[in-house]
Amino acid sequence: MKKIVLIDANALVHRAFHALPPTLNSPQGVPTNAIFGFTSVLIKMLKDLKPDYVAATFDLAGPTFRHEEFAEYKSHRVKAPDELYLQIPYIKEILTAFGIPIFEKEGFEADDLIGSLAEQTKALDDLQVVIMTGDLDTLQLVEKEKVVVFTLRKGVTDTFIYNEKEVKTRYDLKPSQLIDFKGLKGDPSDNIPGVPGIGDKTASALVKAFGSLEGLYEEISKSEFLTRLPDGQVSKKSSKEKAKKPKPPLTEKLIQKLLENKDQAFFSKRLATIIRDVDFEFEFEKTEWRNHLNRPVLEKTLKDLALFSLVKRLGELDSPDAEPLNPPGLFDREDTGIKSMLLGSDAELAQALTRMESRNELVIDVQQGLVIFGYDGVESFGFPETALDGDDVSRRFKAILENPSIKKIGHDTKAVARWGLELGISVAGFSFDTKLAAFLLNSDIKDYALERLYFLECEKDIDPEPLKRTAYISLLKAKYEKKLKDLELNRVFDEIEVPLSSILARMEKVGIKVDPSALKTLSATVNKELSELERQISDMAGGAFNINSPQQLSVVLFEKLGLKGKVKKTGKGARSTAAGELEKLLEEHPIVALIMKYREFQKLKTTYIEPFPELIGPDGRV
């Protein structure tokens, strides 16, 4: 049977972004953790499932019909970092190079497009529909072996396929009943309310007993707890009416709860239901990805992003039976022949100090409680910081670090200088800083960790052993020296950047003096402004109320003052007073502008002014 894979790209991008460390960047400074994770899963899927057809769907920026109907839909979700959204255009470029068409439609989510694509393609004979996603929202679309879901369980390597049997095993429900389950239980991840007080166990039992939400309320209508009076109280049927005892697991208390929240239950089910009839242009032939694969463009795109291990893995698609390449890092490690040694005895340490005293140049680094030094990019030594507790070692080492004739090379010399100051050592003679050099050569890079910079330059991972770091600093220095010279940046680097690092270390050590009286004055000024705003708002509202309470504010604006602007509603049906909604009402009443100004001052007070004194040290400095 042939296969078509429908990719829920947004879900996979988010999953990859949060599963991998944010330290991956291209040479141009573009973050690549989501790109790397997404493409890794894509290659694994293409190799494992060998699909004949593939299509991808994305969400578009802006509200969907669910947001229009329910103001709080997904409103609790924290906006993803900009670093994630920066990667989406590159992922789309990679999908296009793979020959995979992309589908998007304003007002609908990627899941709705997948539901509609699945509905169209499952009707084709001898074709299995596989939905590839990073979450479980699409399980409602599963149909026996005809429509299945390929998803991630842990990270971006552990995958699992849900057919109807697996859905039944996990939820003890049919796939089609999952929307009824969410109608009752809700879905916290999407802020779908459900029926308050009903959890997984009760929701599952009710759906199993009555088949669906409709079946449940049909059963309730036959029980003696049937009608709802205007004030919301449930009234029993009279004895003359045909009535029967509630069928388990229904109880009198549960029935009342279900009747009080009937509209919300059906509304929640509607929010959870994937639309299957979205109208958009779809040409099945364009999903034949192998016919549209552009291998040269794909390889170039991945190489430009410094994702060389993924370029290697493209070979897995040429040889479907080949073992996947799973290197321990993004790239192969380099055998540099670096010799490292942890100095354990007093004699070894004394001998090492003697060698250091005779050198003109040293590479120094401090990592994980180790003081590491080396030279020539070949030898590297280290000793625990506790060794500096000895008077003779401390005296000799201090003299070496404070001797400006012995040049010091490091990666983040400001951190080394700051470390020295904490020990009473004023490190002198810094001559090169690989981190500063990288910044001067490319200030757009997001992460200047030694590991990242080294494989951006050398396309190799460094050895994770901390003792070898100074050797890699030496190797990286050689590359940066040439680039600085070619770009005529030596003077800026030698006369400004490197000397400034020690100055900044001393500034950080000393701190910034804070005037507590000025803080008190600022706090009093803001409190006075807030009090005046409260008075003006209360006068306009016709009485005092809690401005920080959305419920009370909603009553004042829409009931007492009768504002008629079109704003979204909250989950409980009240009109929203979120900042974006208040902006729509600015022209209707002057109280709105005062409320927005009040909120600005309140945030200034609670977020900045009140916590600031706690940051001041005993010496009055931050």
N, C-alpha and C positions, 0 to 999 in steps of 0.2 A: 504494500500500500504506500502510495506517495504521501509526502508530508508538506504542509505549509506551516511555518512558524510565524506567529503574530507577536511582536515584541512590544511590551509596555516599557518604552524607553525611559520615561520619567522615573518610574519606580526603580529601575535598575541603576540609573545614574545616581539617585539619592543613596541607594544601598551601597554602591561602590564608593561614593564619596566618604561615607561615614565608616566604611569598613577598612579603609586604607589610610595610612598616616598622611598628614598634609605637608609632608616634607618633599614630595615629588614635584619637580618643576622642570620646564624645558629650559634650554639655554637662554631663551628670550624672557624667562621669568613667568611663563604661563604655568599655573598649577595643573598637574596632570594625574592626580590620584584617581579621580573619577574616570578620566579617559582610559587610564591603564586598566582599572578594574572592569569597566564596561566592556572594553575590547577583549580582555582576557576571557570573560564569560561568553562573549559572542563567539570567539574562536572555539572554545570548548563545546558550545552548543552545536556549531556547524560540524565539528569533528564527530561528536558523539551521536547526534540525531541524523546527520546527513540529510537535511531537508532539501526538497526540490524547489520550494518556493519560500520566500521570506518577505515580510513587510514590517515596518516599524511605525509606532504611533507616539506622538508627543502631546503634552498639554500646551496650550497657548497662554501667554500672559493675559490676565484679565478674568473677570468673573464668569462662571458658568451658570446654567439655568438653576443649578442647586443653590449657588450663592444668591441669586436673585430671589429665590423663594424662601431662603433661610439665611438670615444675616450672620448667624454664628457657625455656619458650615465651615469646618476646618479653621475657624478664626483663632483657636487656641494655639495653632502651630506657629512656632517661631520661624520667621523668615530665614531661609537657608542663606549661608554666607555667600557673598559675591563671588568667592573663589569657585563655588559650584556652578553658578550661572555662566561664568566665563568659559567653562569647559564645554557647555552644550553645543555651541557652533562647531567646535572641533569634532565632537562626537557625530554630529550630523554629516560633517564632511567625510568622516571615516565610513559611516553607513553608506553614503552615496558611492564612495570608492569601492565598497564591497558589492555594489549593485543592488542594494536594498532600498526600495522606495519608502518615502516618509509621508505619513498622513497626519494632518492636524485640522481642526475645525473650531472656529470661534464659538464659545458658548458651551462647548462639550469637553469632557475629560478624555484622556487617552483610553481609559477603560471603556467608554461609550463607543469609541471608534473600533476598539477590539471586539466588543460585543456585536457590532454591526458587521464587521468583516467576518467574524466567526459564523454569524447567521447566514451570510451569503455563501461562504465557501463550504460549510458543512453539508450543503445540499448536493455537492458534487460527489459523484461515485468514486470509489477507490482513492479517497483523499482523507487523511487524518489531520485535524486541526490541533496544533500545539501552541498554547499561549505561554510565552516566556515573560516572567515578571519577577519583581522583587518582593511582592506582598501576596496576600491570599484573597484579595477582593474579588478576583475573577473566578474563584472556585464555583460561584453560582452558575457559571456557563458550562461546567463540565457535563458531558453526556456520554456515559459508558466509556468505550475506548475511542469514540469518534471525536470528541473534544476533550483534551487533557491539558493540565497546567504544569509547566516546567518552571520550578522556582528555586530560590536559594534558601538554605537553612542556616548556614553559618558562613560568615565572611563572603567571599566571592568564588569559592571553590567547591563547597559542599552543596550539591544540587539534588533535587528530588522531583519525581513526576507524580502528580495526583490524577488518578482516574476516578470513576464513580465509586469503586470499591474502597480506595484510599480515603476519599472524602467521608464515606460512611464510617470507616474505621476511626477517623479522627474526631468527627462530630456526632456520630450516631444519627445523622440526618442525611436526606438526599440533597444533592447540590441545589436543586430548585427551592429547597426549604430554608436555605441560609438567609435569604432576604426576610423571611418571616421571623427567623431567629433574631436578626438584627433589629427588626421592627419592635420586638419586645425588649431585648437586652440592650439595644443601642450599640454604638461603635465609638468608643472614646477616641480612637485615632483620627476619626473624621468629625468628631464632636456631634455625632448623631445621638439625640437624647434617649430614644426608646421609652420604656415605661419605668419611672423611678421605683427603685426597690426590687426590680426583677434582674437576677443575675443569670449566669450561664446555665446553671442546673435547672432552674425553674423555666427559663425560656425554652430550653431543649425539651423538657418534659411536656410542656404545653403544645409545642409544635408536633412532637411525636404523637401525642394523644389525639389531636384534632386536625392534623395534616397541614394546616395553614392558618394565617391570621384570620382569614375570612371564616374558616371552619370553627376557630375558637370562639369568635363573637357570635356565630350562629348558635353554637352550643349554649353560650351565656344567655342568648335571647329565649331559650327554652326553659331556663331555670327560674326559680321563684324570685331571684334578685334580678329584675328586668328593667324597670324604668328609672329614669333620673329626673328628679324634680328640678324646678328652675334654679334653686339655690345650690344644686350640685349633689344633694343627698339622694341616695338610692332608695327606692320604694319597692316593697315586696308586692307581688301579685296578690289579688284577693283570693280567697279560698274557692270562689266559684270558677276562677280561671284554671285552665289546665296547666299545671306546673309540676316540676319534678326536682328532686334533689340535685345539687351540682355533681357533675361527674368528675372523679379524681383525675388530675391533681388539683382541680378547682376547689376553692374554699370560699366562704362568704367574704372574708377579708380580701382575698385575692381578686374576687369578682368586682368588689367595689373599687379596688385600685385600677383594675383594667377598664372599667366603665368610665372612671374619672379621667383616664388618659387615652381613651379610644382614638380620638383624632390624632393625638401625638404618635400613637403606635403606628397608625396607617401612614402618617406623614413620614415617620422614620423609615418605614419599609420603602416608601417611594424614593427617599433620598438614597437608600442603599441599593436600589435596583439599577443595574446597568442597562442603558438604553441600547436596543438592538436594531433600530431602524433609522439611524442617522443618515441623512442624504448627503453623499459626497461622491466625487468621481473616483471610480476604482477600475483599473484595468488589470485583470488577472495575469496577463502575459508579462507585465512589468515586474512581477514578483519572482521571475525565474532568475535568481541572483547570479548564477554562474554565467549566464549569457551577457550580463551587464557588468561583471566584475572588471575593474580597471586596476590590475596588479601594480603597474608602475606608479600610478598616482597614489595608491594605498601605501606602498612602501615608502615613497617620498614623504608623505604626510606623517607617518610614524617616525621616520628618521629625523624629520625636522623637529619633532617633539622629544627627541632623544629616547624613544621607546624601542631600542634596538632588540630587546629580547622578544618583543611582539613581532618584529620583522622576521626573526628566526622561526617563530611559531607558525607563521603563515605556511611554512612547509608542511605542517600537519594536514593542511587542507588538500595538498597535492597527494599525500600518502595517507589516506584515511586510517590505515591500520598502524601508523607509526605511534610510538609512545610519546605522550606529551612532554614538552620540555618544561621542567619545573626547577629552574636554577634557584639557589638560596637567596639571591638578590635579583635586582633588575638586570644586571649584567654579570658576565663571568668575572671572577676575581683574578687579579694579576699576581703571578709569582714574582715578586720583586727581589727576592733574596735578602730581605731585611732581617738583621739579627737583633733580637731583643732580649733583655735580661733584667729580671727583678733583683735588685740588690738587697740581700738579706742580712749579711753580717756587717759588723763595724769595719772590718778590714776591707771588704768590697766597697763600702761607701767611701772610706777614706781614700782609696785608690782612685775611685771615680772623681772625687772632688779635686784631686791632684791633676787629673787629666783636664778637667774643666778649667782649672786655673791657668793652664798653659795654652788654652785655645783662644783664637781671635774671634770666633763666632760660635754661637750655640743656638740650637732650636729648643724652645721650652714650652711646656704645656702642663696644665693641671687638670686632671680628670679622675673622678670617682675616688678621691682620697689619695691619689698618686701624684707625685711630682715626677714629670717625665722630661728627659732631655736627650738630645742626640746631635749628630753632626754627619755631614757628608751624604745624608739620605740613605745610609746603609746600616749604621749602628744606632741603637736606641736603648736607653737605660731608664730605670725608674726606681723610686723608693717611696714608702708610705710617708705621708705628711708627719706622722708621729715621730719619725726619725729626727725631725727638726727640734724636738724637745731637748736633745742633747746640746750642751753648751758649745762644745768644740764644732760639731756639725753645723749648728745654727750660725755661729760666728763666721765660719769659712764660706758657707753658702750665701750668707747675707753680703759678704764682701764681693763675691762673684757677681751677684745680681746688681749690686750698686756700682760696680766698676764699669764706667762708660766705654772703656777701651775694649771690653769684651762685648761684641755686638750680639744682640738678641733678636731672634726671629720667632714669630708665633702666629697662631690663628686666633685672633681676638686678643690683641695685646692689652686692650683696656681691661679685660677681665683678669689677665695675669697681673697687671699693675694694681688693680683693686685687691686681688688676693694678697699681693705682697704688702700693701698698706695695712691690711688687717693683722699682719704678722710684724709690723714695724719695719718693713723693708721698702725703701724707695727704689724700685727697679729703674736702672738707667741703661742707656745704650740700645734702645729698640731701633732696629734698622729695617725690618720688613714685617708686614702683617698680611697674610694671605686673605684674610676676611676683608680687610680694608681695600686690598688690591682688587678683589672681585667686585666690591661695591663701586669702586671708581670706574672699573671697566664696564659694569652693567648694573645700574642702580635700580633696575626694574625687577631683579630677582627677588622672590618672596622669602627664600630661605637660604641662608649663607652657611649652613652646617658644612663642616669639612667633607663629610661623606658625599653630600650632594654636589659640591663644587668639584670634587675630584673626579666623579664619574661623568660629570658634564664635560670636563676637559679631556678625560682619558677613556671614557666609555667602559670603565671598569669599576667594580666595587672595591672599597678598601677592606683590608683585613679588620675584623671587628675587635681584635686584641688592642686594648688601649695603649699598651707599651709601644706599639708601632706607629702611633699617630705622628710623632715628630718626623719620622722618615717620609710620610706622605706630605707633610707640610713642606719639607725640603723639595720634593718632586714637583709639587704644585707651584712653589716659589719660582722654579726655573721657567715654567711656562708663562707665569704672569709677568716676570721681569721683561721678557721679550715683547709681550703685548704692550706693556706700559711704555717701553722705549719706542715701539713702532707708532704709538698714538701720541707721543711726546707728552706723556703725563707724569714723567719722573719727578719734575720739580714740584708739582702739586702734591704728589704722593710723599716725597721725602721731606718737604719743608712745611707742609700743612697737615696732611692727614695723619701721618705717623706720630709727629710730636704732639698733636692735639689729643691723641688717645690717652696719654698719661695725664694730661690736664683734666680731661673729663673724668678719669678715675678718681682724681683728688677731689673734684667737685662733688661727685657722688658720695665719696667718703665723708666729706664735711656736711653735705646736705644744704637745704635752703631754710633760712630762718623765717619763721612765721610769726606774725604779730597777732596774738590772740584777741587783743582789743579790737582790731580791724574786723576780725571774724564776728565778734559779738555785735559790732555796729552793723555789719552786713546782715546778720540774722535778724536784728531788730528792725532794720529797714524793710526786709522782705515780709516779716510778720505784720508790720504796720500796713504794708500794701495789701496783703491778704485780708486783713480786717476791714480795710476800706472797700475792697472788692466784695467781700461778704455782705457788707451793709448795703451797697448799691444793688447787688443781686437780690437780696431779701426785699428791698423796697419795691423793685420792679415785679417780684413774684407775689407780693402781697402778704409776705410773712416769711419768717426764718425757716430754713430746712437744711438738711445735710447735703451740701453741694457735691460731696465726694460719693454720695450714694446714687448709682445709676437709676435705681427704682424711683427714689424720691424726685430726682431730676426729671425723669420721664413724665411723672405725674404733673409736675409744675409746667413743663413745656407744652405737653400735648393735651392735658385736661384743663388745668387752670388758665393757661394763656391761650390755648386753642390753636397752636401752630399746626399748619396743614401740610407742610412740606413732605415730599415723598422720601421716607427713610426706611431702611431695612428693619426687620423685626428680630427680636431675640428668640431663643428656643422656647420661651414660655409665652410668646405672643406679644410681649411689650415692645414698644418702639425703641430702637437702639439710640444710645447717646454717645456712641463712639466718636472720636475726633472727626473721622471722615464723614460721618453722618451730620454732625453739628455744622460742618462747613456748608452743607446744603441749605442750612436755615439762617445763614448770616443776614440775608436781606429781609427776613421776616420780622425780626424783633431785635432791638439793641441788647437784650439780655444775653444773647448767644455769644456776642463778641466778648462780653465781660466774663462769661463762664470759661471761654477758651483762654483768656488772659489769666484767670484765676488758676486754671490747670497748669499753665506754664510756670507761674510762681510757686505753686505747690510742688511741682517736680523739682524745681531748682532747690527748694528748701529740703525736701526729703532725700533727694538723690545726691546732692553735693554739699550743701551747707551743714546739715546736721551730722553726716558721717565724717566730715573733714577733721574735726578735732581729734578723733581716734587715731588718725594717721600721724599725729605729731609725737615725736619721741620725747623722752625726759629732758633732753637738751633744748627743747623748743624748736627742733628742726624736722623737716620731712626728708 
